[in-house]
Amino acid sequence: MDAVGALRVEAYQAENFLAGAPSYVEELRSLGADGYGTVLVAVTGTELLGTVMLETWHSGSEIARDAGEVEVRAFAVAPRAQRRGIGRALMRAVIDMARAGGAQRIVLCTQSTMTAAQRLYLAEGFTRIPERDWTPTPGVRLLAFSLALSPLPRR
């Protein structure tokens, strides 16, 4: 988890995504360590390339509203590994995991400046849900996205 946390911070800092919320560094570094989320990683050999967390709904969820929703959090790809399909692979894995777990909807938030991530979300079928946009700290507006999941076919 230390390496995952370091990668998240490195990726966010490389794109200046923490400028408006420097206090978020420690939360970003530790997400998933509290038992509420499943952390997925992309690796090659021993090199950590990217990570994403799928968090089931709980009373402290940021934007998930009930047990049918799960949240994607702490999505990051190492700067040296970007534009190689790693983010897409991680998003597809998290979508598959959410569907297999019986979730009805995936929700997530992203900064308006995270345009590459937004393009990926839209390409994977997410849609904007502006009614769930929110401001966790002054000057940081988070945009909400959602993906409705169809159940897995029965065998």
C-alpha angles and dihedrals in degrees: 000000000000091000091046091051092048092050092051092051092044092051095046093045092048089062094038091244093141097054094098095042113031089162089067092071096088094045091048090049093051105037110133096024091098094067096249097105144045113229117211122195136193114216139170114199101321096330117110108219106171147344143199133180128220112203123192118221117277135157091274097050114137101220108348107107105193146002092280091066131072128189130228110216141170096020108178139157120195110255091238090054101047123122092029099102095261094121091050092049091050092049092049091049092051091048091051091048093050092048093047089050091056099252115159096202140015118214131186142167129222137177117256088242092059092089097152090055091047091053089052093049092051092046089053092053103265118143131203118261101189092177087073097049111123146175113234093180131010110282096017113100116184120205117215126223132183139196120196111216126214115215120258112263114258117247 
